[in-house]
Amino acid sequence: MKCLGCLKEVAHEGYCKKCQRELFGGAKVQPHLSFPSPHSLDPSHYQQQTTRISISGVQVKYSLKLEADKLILSDSNGQFILKPTPFGVFQNLSEAPANEHLTMQLARQVYKLPIPPNALVRFLDGSLGYIVRRFDVQENGTKLLQEDFAQISQRSEQLHGKNYKYDFSYEEIGELIKHIIPTYQVELEKYFKLILFNYLFSNGDAHIKNFSVMHKNEIGYVLTPFYDLLCTRIHLPHESDMALMLFKNNRFSSTYENYGFYTYRDFEEFADILGIRPKRFQKIVESMLSNEKAIIAMVNASFLNQDIKELYIQSYFDKKKRMVMY
């Protein structure tokens, strides 16, 4: 059996002690929810018991809280976000919870990116759902001030049209980080690693609302832990490589013009724009391209079906090949 959190071996389906501690404060929470997924119920059942948090594409999110060692739907004091299998017409949607869980765990365990505790759960009907602990809710129940980069850049559908989340660039987000975060040198390196991670693992939906800052009284604004990471190629095979342009003003590098996709040279230039020193850039890239065995092992341990595991691994190797091109 695999832990539904970290994917390590456990005696029975559920969570290892470390994941119980990180997710639930040590409570022995069972992996099975006490209610079926939205697919087997009238959606009004959910609407009566929880506030729908948001809709990103076809993904609907619900709020959960821990009560007497059980996770229950909640319209207040939510501690977790629950994502069931999405509704829609995209490919392999039943794999979406396992896809997001695997991608978040790779980011957390292999790449040491700041990722909130997350895991899989099973609905009463046996289907998988993805849960993530809310990082904006403190232990005393108070919430940290959080703003995404749509809010920070003052972009909205009303002012900038339906494509407002995508008509931006990662370079421009970097400029905003420099402007609002006191410790921007440290945060920009984390940000760079995330952009490269998203590229390597084909997360083609990392738009401006999927990057946020939160306010900590002692140091001001910092980047939030990273969220909504998944390999979108599994669900939209022909989606663009990245949700946003790498460079502002719709600019492509000469290397991109030659190959038709981003390569090592593009990320080298991007790192330079962010202010990351060349030697540090080289070290980051080398470390992010040297985890082949760990990636394959984690993909194989995941809850994706076998065909999707192979597609996931192949997608990674396709991008890795690009990163050794100059």
C-alpha positions in Angstrom: 0.0 0.0 0.0 1.1 3.6 -0.7 0.5 6.5 1.7 -2.1 8.7 0.1 0.1 11.7 1.1 3.8 11.1 0.4 3.4 7.9 -1.7 5.7 5.9 0.6 4.9 2.3 1.7 2.4 1.9 4.5 0.8 -1.2 6.0 -2.8 -0.1 5.2 -4.4 2.4 2.9 -4.2 5.8 4.6 -1.6 8.2 5.8 1.8 7.6 7.4 2.5 9.3 10.7 4.4 12.1 9.1 1.6 13.0 6.8 -1.0 12.7 9.6 1.0 15.2 11.5 1.6 17.6 8.6 -2.0 17.4 7.3 -4.1 16.9 10.3 -2.0 17.8 13.3 -1.5 14.2 14.2 -5.2 13.2 14.1 -5.8 9.6 12.8 -8.0 10.7 9.9 -9.3 7.9 7.8 -8.8 8.1 4.0 -12.4 7.6 3.2 -14.8 10.5 3.2 -18.3 9.9 4.5 -20.0 11.2 1.4 -19.9 10.3 -2.4 -18.3 12.4 -5.0 -20.3 15.1 -6.8 -20.5 12.8 -9.8 -22.9 10.5 -7.9 -24.9 13.1 -6.2 -27.2 16.0 -7.1 -24.8 19.0 -7.0 -27.2 20.7 -4.7 -26.1 18.4 -2.0 -22.7 20.1 -2.1 -24.1 23.5 -2.4 -26.2 23.1 0.7 -23.2 22.1 2.8 -20.2 24.1 1.5 -19.4 27.3 -0.2 -17.9 26.6 -3.6 -14.5 28.4 -3.5 -13.7 29.0 -7.1 -13.8 27.5 -10.6 -10.6 27.3 -12.6 -11.5 26.0 -16.0 -13.5 22.8 -15.3 -12.2 22.4 -11.8 -14.6 23.0 -9.0 -13.2 23.4 -5.4 -15.0 22.8 -2.1 -14.1 23.6 1.5 -13.5 21.0 4.2 -12.7 21.1 7.9 -11.6 18.6 10.4 -14.1 17.7 13.0 -13.7 14.8 15.5 -11.1 13.2 13.3 -13.3 13.4 10.2 -13.2 15.6 7.2 -16.5 17.2 6.5 -17.9 19.7 4.0 -18.0 23.2 5.5 -19.3 26.6 4.5 -17.1 28.3 7.3 -13.8 27.8 9.0 -12.5 25.7 6.2 -9.0 24.2 6.7 -8.7 22.2 3.4 -9.6 22.6 -0.2 -11.1 19.5 -1.9 -11.0 18.9 -5.6 -13.0 16.0 -6.9 -12.7 14.7 -10.5 -13.6 17.6 -12.7 -16.6 17.8 -14.9 -16.0 18.5 -18.6 -14.9 17.2 -22.0 -11.1 17.3 -21.7 -9.1 14.0 -21.8 -8.4 11.7 -18.8 -10.3 13.9 -16.3 -10.6 10.9 -13.9 -6.8 11.1 -13.5 -6.9 14.8 -12.5 -6.8 14.3 -8.7 -3.8 11.8 -8.9 -2.1 14.1 -11.5 -2.2 17.2 -9.3 -1.2 15.1 -6.2 1.8 13.6 -8.0 2.9 16.9 -9.4 2.7 18.7 -6.1 4.6 15.8 -4.4 7.3 16.0 -7.0 7.7 19.7 -6.4 7.7 19.2 -2.7 9.8 16.1 -2.2 12.2 16.1 -5.2 12.6 19.8 -5.9 12.1 21.1 -2.3 9.8 23.8 -3.5 7.5 25.4 -0.9 4.3 23.3 -1.3 1.5 23.0 1.3 0.7 19.6 2.7 -1.6 17.7 0.3 -2.9 14.2 -0.2 -5.6 12.1 -1.9 -8.8 11.0 -0.2 -11.4 8.5 -1.3 -15.1 9.4 -1.6 -17.7 7.0 -0.4 -18.1 5.7 -3.9 -14.3 4.9 -4.1 -13.3 7.6 -6.5 -10.3 9.8 -5.6 -10.3 13.4 -4.6 -7.4 15.7 -4.0 -7.0 17.8 -0.8 -4.6 20.5 0.2 -4.2 22.2 3.5 -5.0 25.9 3.3 -1.8 27.9 3.9 -3.7 31.2 4.5 -5.4 29.9 7.6 -3.4 30.0 10.8 -3.7 27.6 13.7 -5.9 30.1 15.7 -8.3 30.3 12.7 -7.3 33.8 11.5 -6.4 34.3 7.9 -3.3 35.9 6.4 -3.8 38.6 3.9 -3.3 37.0 0.5 -3.4 38.5 -3.0 -2.8 36.9 -6.4 -1.0 38.6 -9.2 -4.2 39.4 -11.0 -5.1 41.6 -8.0 -1.6 43.0 -7.7 -1.4 43.9 -11.4 -5.0 45.2 -11.2 -6.1 43.0 -14.1 -9.7 41.8 -14.4 -12.1 40.5 -17.0 -14.0 43.8 -16.9 -10.9 45.9 -17.7 -8.8 43.5 -19.8 -11.2 41.0 -21.4 -11.8 37.3 -20.9 -8.2 36.4 -21.5 -6.9 38.7 -18.8 -5.3 35.8 -16.8 -3.1 35.0 -19.8 -2.3 38.3 -21.4 0.8 38.9 -19.2 4.3 37.5 -18.9 6.5 35.8 -16.3 9.0 38.6 -16.7 6.3 41.1 -15.6 5.4 39.0 -12.6 9.1 39.1 -11.7 9.1 42.9 -11.9 6.1 43.0 -9.6 7.9 40.7 -7.1 10.9 43.1 -7.1 8.6 46.0 -6.4 6.4 44.6 -3.6 8.6 42.0 -1.7 11.4 43.3 0.5 13.3 40.0 0.3 12.8 39.7 -3.5 16.3 38.3 -4.1 15.3 35.1 -2.2 11.8 35.0 -3.6 12.8 35.5 -7.2 15.0 32.4 -7.0 12.0 30.3 -5.7 9.9 31.9 -8.5 12.5 31.0 -11.2 12.6 27.4 -10.0 8.8 27.2 -10.2 8.7 28.5 -13.7 11.3 26.0 -14.8 9.4 23.2 -12.9 6.2 24.2 -14.7 7.9 24.0 -18.0 9.6 20.6 -17.3 6.3 19.1 -16.1 4.0 20.6 -18.8 1.9 22.8 -16.5 0.4 24.9 -19.2 -2.1 26.7 -17.0 0.1 28.6 -14.6 -1.6 31.9 -15.2 -1.4 35.1 -13.1 -4.0 34.0 -10.6 -1.9 30.9 -9.8 0.9 33.1 -8.2 0.2 34.9 -4.9 1.8 36.8 -2.1 0.8 36.9 1.6 1.6 39.4 4.3 3.6 38.4 7.3 3.8 41.1 9.9 7.5 40.7 10.7 8.8 40.8 7.1 6.0 42.1 4.9 5.0 40.4 1.7 6.4 37.0 0.6 5.4 34.5 -2.0 2.8 32.0 -0.8 3.5 28.3 -1.0 2.9 27.2 -4.6 -0.4 25.6 -5.6 -2.4 24.2 -8.6 0.5 22.3 -10.1 -0.3 19.5 -12.6 0.7 18.2 -15.9 -2.0 19.7 -18.1 -0.7 17.8 -21.2 -2.5 14.8 -19.9 -5.8 16.6 -20.2 -5.1 19.0 -23.1 -2.4 17.4 -25.3 -2.2 20.4 -27.7 -2.1 23.1 -25.1 0.7 25.7 -25.3 3.9 24.9 -23.3 3.4 27.8 -20.9 0.3 29.7 -19.9 2.1 33.1 -20.2 4.9 34.4 -22.4 8.3 34.1 -20.8 9.3 37.6 -21.8 7.2 40.8 -21.9 6.1 42.7 -25.0 5.4 39.4 -26.8 9.1 39.0 -27.3 10.7 35.7 -28.3 14.5 35.1 -28.2 16.5 34.2 -31.3 16.8 30.7 -29.9 13.0 30.3 -29.7 12.7 31.7 -33.3 15.1 28.9 -34.4 13.5 26.0 -32.6 9.9 27.1 -32.0 10.1 26.4 -28.2 11.9 27.5 -25.1 15.4 26.0 -24.4 18.3 26.5 -22.0 19.2 29.8 -23.6 15.7 31.2 -22.9 15.8 30.3 -19.2 19.4 31.6 -19.0 18.2 35.0 -20.3 15.1 34.9 -18.0 17.3 34.2 -15.0 19.5 37.1 -15.9 16.5 39.4 -16.2 15.4 38.3 -12.7 18.9 39.1 -11.3 20.0 35.5 -10.7 23.8 35.2 -11.1 25.1 32.9 -13.9 26.8 30.4 -11.6 23.7 30.2 -9.5 21.6 29.7 -12.6 23.8 26.9 -13.8 23.6 25.2 -10.4 19.8 25.4 -10.3 19.3 24.0 -13.8 21.8 21.2 -13.2 20.0 20.2 -10.0 16.6 20.3 -11.6 17.7 18.1 -14.5 19.5 15.5 -12.4 16.5 13.8 -10.6 15.6 11.3 -13.3 15.5 8.2 -11.0 13.5 9.9 -8.2 11.0 11.3 -10.7 10.4 7.9 -12.4 10.1 6.2 -9.0 7.5 8.7 -7.8 5.5 8.6 -11.0 5.4 4.8 -10.8 4.4 5.0 -7.1 1.6 7.4 -7.9 -2.2 6.6 -8.3 -2.2 7.4 -12.0 -3.1 4.5 -14.3 -0.3 2.9 -16.2 -0.9 4.5 -19.6 -1.0 8.0 -18.0 2.2 7.2 -16.0 4.0 6.5 -19.3 2.6 9.7 -20.8 3.7 11.7 -17.7 7.3 10.4 -17.9 7.5 10.9 -21.6 6.3 14.5 -21.3 9.0 15.2 -18.8 11.7 13.7 -21.0 10.5 15.7 -24.0 11.0 18.9 -22.0 14.3 17.8 -20.5 15.7 17.3 -24.0 14.8 20.9 -24.9 16.8 22.1 -21.8 20.1 20.8 -23.2 19.6 22.5 -26.5 21.4 25.8 -27.1 
